[in-house]
Amino acid sequence: MRWDIFCHVIDNYGDVGVCWRLAQQLADEFGIAVRLLVDNLNALQKICPAINRNLATQSIQGIQVLHWVKPFPELVPADVVIEAFGCELPASYVAAMAVDTKEKKGKRWINLEYLSAEAWVAGCHKLPSPHPYLPLTKYFFFPGFTEATGGLIREADLLTQRDIQQADRAKSWRELGISKPVTDETVVSLFCYHHAPIRHLLEAWAASASPVRCLLPHGVATEQVAKWTGKSNLAAGESAQRGNLTIQIIPSLSQKNYDRLLWTCDCNFVRGEDSFVRAQWAARPFIWQIYPQQKNAHHPKLEAFLDLYSQGLVKHTAHALRLLHQGWNNTAQQLDWDSYWTYCKVLQQHAAVWAEQLAQMPDLASSLVFFCTDQ
């Protein structure tokens, strides 16, 4: 089979991150010929350094990568077309799909939707949407956290690799080129949007009852962190210390190495969709900064996930978890890290149980392949 995945980059690493992982899994585990059409090669290069952002067409790790440009070139449509996150396919490509006799197979045009824990998602998963005037039908496909959805991206060997890395954290630090943390430090990774209340989080860590080491990949938050430390800039490899907080700036990481970073930290601050999902597979406590939407439409999505994720936690732990998430997503003037981390052992156990529950469901790539080949 041949699959085309279209990706319009909005959230820098989030949408293209999901598409790149999906493309890799489809090619590696299902032998599918995948063509990824992305409109921002710079963003893709950040997570896959092998990408040449100056090439319009290239083959990387068995995947054909095309720079999605205007005017759109004449292409023969694939057997399955993934329209990631409602990115809207080029009109000429849709017209070509309409005259393709393989359309008789039906399930070939998929709108891969954003991840959400909201209750309505299950009712919309796999729903058809006939084209208003062309003989085409698009199907909505929702990733999710329950059996009634398409599941989450999870490579076949992901959890095995995670367990190997977590069994020898010292080796992982060396391979990532990060100095080994002090024994009693809580190690956190920080990946967030520029509007996050970073200063308040740093102050909470500096005043923490126990030492905290923040590993910060060089990126959008670096300037704010540098300003908080009293410096004009912080480059990869530099560090700063205040109170009980040590900040360590590390280079931007490929997807593979970012996964390893999540696996080896005690707690991970993540954002968007891709790192959010990978933090859950890390089986470590995490705090999620959801992608902001107009009129605060993202707040119900955050609450829906917290409702689902908090199940099984006792009241006080669930409250501390929710409070820190809400403050982090609402630019709070104060963040109560200590109240949250008081429950670190319970949160760790809960994260492991949650990851194991998710692993019992079919993964997203498998669900898509089954849906698109099931007659």
C-alpha positions as CSV (number, residue, x, y, z in Angstrom):
1,M,0.0,0.0,0.0
2,R,1.0,3.6,-0.5
3,W,0.0,6.3,2.0
4,D,0.3,10.1,1.8
5,I,0.4,12.1,5.0
6,F,-0.3,15.8,4.7
7,C,1.0,18.1,7.5
8,H,0.5,21.8,7.9
9,V,2.8,23.0,10.7
10,I,1.2,25.2,13.3
11,D,2.6,24.0,16.6
12,N,6.2,23.8,15.5
13,Y,7.1,20.3,16.8
14,G,3.7,19.0,17.8
15,D,1.8,18.4,14.5
16,V,4.9,17.5,12.5
17,G,6.1,15.4,15.4
18,V,3.0,13.3,15.3
19,C,3.1,12.9,11.6
20,W,6.8,12.0,11.5
21,R,6.3,9.3,14.2
22,L,3.3,7.9,12.4
23,A,5.1,7.8,9.1
24,Q,8.0,6.0,10.6
25,Q,5.9,3.4,12.3
26,L,3.8,2.7,9.1
27,A,6.9,2.2,7.1
28,D,8.9,0.2,9.7
29,E,6.2,-2.1,11.1
30,F,3.7,-2.4,8.2
31,G,6.0,-2.1,5.2
32,I,3.9,0.8,3.8
33,A,5.3,3.1,1.3
34,V,4.8,6.5,3.0
35,R,5.1,9.9,1.5
36,L,5.1,12.8,4.0
37,L,4.1,16.2,2.6
38,V,5.0,19.0,5.0
39,D,4.9,22.7,4.5
40,N,7.7,23.5,7.0
41,L,10.9,21.6,6.6
42,N,12.7,23.7,9.2
43,A,10.4,22.3,11.9
44,L,10.9,18.8,10.7
45,Q,14.7,19.2,10.7
46,K,14.6,20.1,14.4
47,I,13.3,16.7,15.3
48,C,15.0,14.8,12.5
49,P,18.4,16.3,11.8
50,A,18.9,14.2,8.7
51,I,16.3,16.3,6.9
52,N,17.8,18.7,4.3
53,R,15.5,21.8,4.4
54,N,16.7,22.9,1.0
55,L,15.5,19.8,-0.9
56,A,12.0,19.7,-2.3
57,T,12.1,15.9,-2.4
58,Q,14.2,13.5,-0.3
59,S,14.1,10.0,1.2
60,I,14.8,9.7,4.9
61,Q,14.7,6.5,6.9
62,G,12.6,4.9,4.1
63,I,10.1,7.7,4.0
64,Q,9.7,10.0,1.0
65,V,9.5,13.6,2.3
66,L,8.1,16.3,0.0
67,H,8.1,20.0,0.7
68,W,4.4,21.0,0.4
69,V,4.5,24.2,-1.7
70,K,2.2,26.3,-3.9
71,P,1.4,25.7,-6.7
72,F,1.0,22.1,-5.7
73,P,2.7,19.7,-8.1
74,E,0.8,17.0,-10.0
75,L,0.8,13.8,-8.0
76,V,-0.9,10.5,-8.3
77,P,-2.9,10.1,-5.0
78,A,-1.9,7.3,-2.7
79,D,-4.2,4.4,-1.6
80,V,-4.7,6.0,1.7
81,V,-4.5,9.8,2.3
82,I,-4.1,11.2,5.8
83,E,-5.2,14.8,6.2
84,A,-3.5,15.6,9.5
85,F,-5.4,17.9,11.9
86,G,-7.8,19.2,9.3
87,C,-5.0,20.8,7.2
88,E,-7.1,20.9,4.0
89,L,-5.7,19.1,1.0
90,P,-4.8,20.9,-2.2
91,A,-7.8,21.2,-4.5
92,S,-5.9,19.6,-7.4
93,Y,-5.0,16.6,-5.3
94,V,-8.6,16.1,-4.2
95,A,-9.7,16.3,-7.8
96,A,-7.2,13.6,-8.7
97,M,-8.5,11.4,-5.9
98,A,-12.0,11.7,-7.3
99,V,-11.0,10.3,-10.7
100,D,-8.9,7.5,-9.1
101,T,-10.9,4.2,-9.5
102,K,-9.4,3.0,-6.3
103,E,-11.9,5.3,-4.5
104,K,-14.3,2.3,-4.7
105,K,-12.5,0.8,-1.8
106,G,-13.9,3.6,0.4
107,K,-11.9,4.0,3.5
108,R,-9.0,5.9,2.1
109,W,-9.3,9.6,3.0
110,I,-8.7,10.1,6.7
111,N,-8.9,13.3,8.7
112,L,-6.6,12.6,11.6
113,E,-8.0,14.8,14.4
114,Y,-6.4,16.3,17.4
115,L,-6.1,14.3,20.6
116,S,-8.7,14.9,23.2
117,A,-10.2,13.2,26.2
118,E,-13.6,14.9,25.8
119,A,-16.6,12.6,26.0
120,W,-17.9,13.5,22.5
121,V,-14.8,12.2,20.8
122,A,-15.9,8.6,20.9
123,G,-19.2,9.4,19.2
124,C,-17.4,11.1,16.3
125,H,-14.6,8.6,15.8
126,K,-14.8,7.0,12.3
127,L,-17.7,9.0,11.2
128,P,-18.0,9.5,7.4
129,S,-18.2,12.9,5.8
130,P,-19.3,12.7,2.1
131,H,-17.8,15.3,-0.2
132,P,-20.5,17.8,-1.2
133,Y,-20.1,17.2,-5.0
134,L,-17.3,14.7,-5.6
135,P,-17.6,10.9,-5.2
136,L,-15.4,10.9,-2.1
137,T,-15.9,10.2,1.5
138,K,-13.6,11.5,4.3
139,Y,-13.5,9.7,7.7
140,F,-12.8,11.4,11.0
141,F,-10.3,9.5,13.0
142,F,-9.7,10.5,16.6
143,P,-6.7,9.4,18.7
144,G,-7.6,8.9,22.3
145,F,-7.3,7.2,25.7
146,T,-10.2,4.7,25.5
147,E,-11.1,1.6,23.4
148,A,-13.8,3.8,21.6
149,T,-11.0,5.8,20.0
150,G,-8.0,5.2,17.7
151,G,-5.5,5.0,20.5
152,L,-2.1,6.6,20.7
153,I,1.1,6.3,18.7
154,R,3.1,3.5,20.3
155,E,5.9,1.8,18.4
156,A,6.2,-2.0,18.9
157,D,9.4,-1.8,20.9
158,L,8.8,1.5,22.6
159,L,8.1,0.3,26.1
160,T,10.9,-2.3,26.0
161,Q,13.4,0.4,25.0
162,R,12.0,2.6,27.8
163,D,12.5,-0.1,30.4
164,I,16.1,-0.7,29.3
165,Q,16.9,3.0,29.6
166,Q,15.3,3.4,32.9
167,A,17.1,0.4,34.4
168,D,20.5,2.2,33.8
169,R,19.9,6.0,34.2
170,A,23.6,6.7,34.5
171,K,24.3,5.2,31.1
172,S,21.4,7.2,29.7
173,W,22.8,10.5,31.0
174,R,26.2,9.7,29.4
175,E,24.6,8.8,26.1
176,L,22.6,12.1,26.1
177,G,25.8,14.0,27.0
178,I,24.2,15.3,30.2
179,S,26.2,15.4,33.5
180,K,24.9,13.0,36.0
181,P,22.5,14.7,38.6
182,V,23.3,14.7,42.3
183,T,21.8,11.8,44.1
184,D,19.1,13.7,46.1
185,E,18.1,16.0,43.2
186,T,14.7,15.8,41.6
187,V,15.4,15.9,37.9
188,V,12.7,17.6,35.7
189,S,12.6,18.4,32.0
190,L,11.0,21.6,30.8
191,F,9.4,22.0,27.4
192,C,6.8,24.7,27.2
193,Y,5.3,27.5,25.1
194,H,6.6,31.1,25.4
195,H,3.6,32.3,27.3
196,A,4.0,29.8,30.2
197,P,4.5,31.3,33.7
198,I,8.1,30.2,33.6
199,R,9.4,32.7,36.2
200,H,6.9,31.5,38.8
201,L,7.8,27.9,38.2
202,L,11.5,28.7,38.6
203,E,10.8,30.6,41.8
204,A,8.8,27.6,43.1
205,W,11.7,25.3,42.4
206,A,14.3,27.6,43.9
207,A,12.3,27.8,47.1
208,S,11.6,24.0,47.0
209,A,12.1,22.0,50.1
210,S,14.4,19.6,48.2
211,P,16.9,20.2,45.4
212,V,15.6,20.4,41.8
213,R,17.6,20.1,38.6
214,C,15.8,21.5,35.5
215,L,17.0,20.2,32.2
216,L,16.0,22.7,29.5
217,P,16.4,21.9,25.8
218,H,17.6,25.1,24.1
219,G,14.5,26.8,22.6
220,V,11.7,29.2,23.2
221,A,11.9,29.3,27.0
222,T,15.7,29.9,27.1
223,E,15.5,33.7,26.9
224,Q,13.0,33.9,29.8
225,V,15.1,31.5,31.9
226,A,18.2,33.5,31.2
227,K,16.5,36.7,32.1
228,W,15.4,35.2,35.4
229,T,19.0,34.2,36.2
230,G,20.2,37.7,35.5
231,K,22.0,36.8,32.2
232,S,21.4,38.1,28.7
233,N,21.6,34.6,27.3
234,L,22.2,30.9,28.2
235,A,23.7,28.7,25.6
236,A,23.6,24.9,25.5
237,G,26.0,23.5,28.0
238,E,25.7,26.4,30.4
239,S,24.0,26.2,33.8
240,A,22.7,28.5,36.5
241,Q,21.9,28.1,40.2
242,R,19.6,29.8,42.6
243,G,18.3,28.5,45.9
244,N,17.5,24.8,45.6
245,L,17.3,25.0,41.8
246,T,20.0,24.2,39.3
247,I,19.2,25.0,35.6
248,Q,21.0,23.1,33.0
249,I,20.7,24.1,29.3
250,I,21.0,21.2,26.9
251,P,21.0,21.2,23.1
252,S,17.8,20.7,21.1
253,L,17.1,17.0,20.8
254,S,15.9,14.7,18.1
255,Q,12.7,12.9,18.7
256,K,14.6,9.7,19.7
257,N,16.8,11.5,22.2
258,Y,13.9,13.5,23.6
259,D,12.1,10.3,24.4
260,R,15.2,9.1,26.3
261,L,15.2,12.4,28.2
262,L,11.6,11.9,29.3
263,W,12.4,8.3,30.4
264,T,15.3,9.4,32.6
265,C,13.7,12.4,34.4
266,D,11.7,12.2,37.5
267,C,9.0,14.6,36.2
268,N,8.4,16.1,32.8
269,F,6.8,19.4,31.8
270,V,5.5,18.9,28.3
271,R,3.3,20.7,25.8
272,G,1.0,20.3,22.9
273,E,0.3,16.8,21.7
274,D,3.5,14.9,20.7
275,S,5.5,15.4,23.9
276,F,2.3,15.1,25.9
277,V,1.8,11.5,24.6
278,R,5.5,10.6,24.9
279,A,5.5,11.8,28.5
280,Q,2.7,9.3,29.3
281,W,4.6,6.4,27.7
282,A,7.6,7.5,29.9
283,A,5.6,6.3,32.9
284,R,6.7,9.3,34.9
285,P,4.7,12.1,36.5
286,F,4.2,15.0,34.1
287,I,2.6,18.4,33.8
288,W,1.0,19.3,30.5
289,Q,0.7,22.7,28.9
290,I,-2.1,22.4,26.4
291,Y,-2.0,24.3,23.1
292,P,-3.9,27.5,23.6
293,Q,-7.1,28.2,21.6
294,Q,-9.2,31.3,21.1
295,K,-11.9,32.0,23.8
296,N,-10.1,29.5,26.1
297,A,-11.6,26.6,24.2
298,H,-8.6,24.5,25.4
299,H,-9.6,24.7,29.0
300,P,-12.4,22.1,28.8
301,K,-10.0,19.8,27.0
302,L,-7.5,20.1,29.8
303,E,-10.2,19.4,32.4
304,A,-11.5,16.4,30.5
305,F,-8.0,14.9,30.5
306,L,-7.5,15.6,34.2
307,D,-10.8,14.0,35.0
308,L,-9.8,10.9,33.2
309,Y,-6.2,10.8,34.4
310,S,-7.0,11.5,38.0
311,Q,-9.2,8.5,38.4
312,G,-7.8,6.2,41.0
313,L,-5.9,9.0,42.9
314,V,-7.0,9.9,46.4
315,K,-8.6,13.3,46.8
316,H,-5.6,15.2,48.1
317,T,-3.2,13.9,45.4
318,A,-5.7,14.6,42.6
319,H,-6.3,18.1,43.9
320,A,-2.5,18.9,44.0
321,L,-2.2,17.4,40.5
322,R,-5.1,19.5,39.1
323,L,-4.0,22.7,40.9
324,L,-0.5,22.6,39.4
325,H,-1.8,21.8,35.9
326,Q,-4.4,24.7,36.1
327,G,-1.8,27.2,37.4
328,W,0.6,26.2,34.7
329,N,-2.1,26.7,32.0
330,N,-3.5,29.9,33.4
331,T,-0.3,32.0,34.0
332,A,-0.7,31.7,37.7
333,Q,1.1,34.2,39.9
334,Q,2.2,31.3,42.2
335,L,2.8,27.6,41.6
336,D,2.7,25.2,44.5
337,W,5.4,22.7,43.4
338,D,6.0,21.4,46.9
339,S,2.4,20.4,47.5
340,Y,2.4,18.5,44.2
341,W,5.8,16.8,44.7
342,T,4.9,15.8,48.2
343,Y,3.0,12.9,46.5
344,C,5.9,12.0,44.2
345,K,5.9,8.3,45.0
346,V,2.1,8.0,44.6
347,L,2.3,10.0,41.3
348,Q,5.1,7.8,40.0
349,Q,3.1,4.6,40.8
350,H,0.1,6.2,39.2
351,A,2.0,7.2,36.0
352,A,3.2,3.6,35.6
353,V,-0.2,2.1,36.0
354,W,-1.7,4.7,33.6
355,A,0.9,3.8,30.9
356,E,0.3,0.1,31.4
357,Q,-3.5,0.7,30.9
358,L,-2.9,2.6,27.7
359,A,-0.7,-0.1,26.4
360,Q,-3.5,-2.6,26.6
361,M,-5.3,-0.8,23.7
362,P,-4.4,-1.0,20.1
363,D,-1.9,1.8,19.0
364,L,-2.9,4.5,16.6
365,A,-1.0,3.2,13.6
366,S,-2.4,-0.3,13.9
367,S,-5.9,1.1,14.3
368,L,-5.5,3.2,11.1
369,V,-4.1,0.3,9.1
370,F,-6.9,-2.0,10.2
371,F,-9.6,0.6,9.4
372,C,-8.1,1.4,6.0
373,T,-7.7,-2.3,4.9
374,D,-10.8,-3.8,6.5
375,Q,-13.4,-4.4,3.8
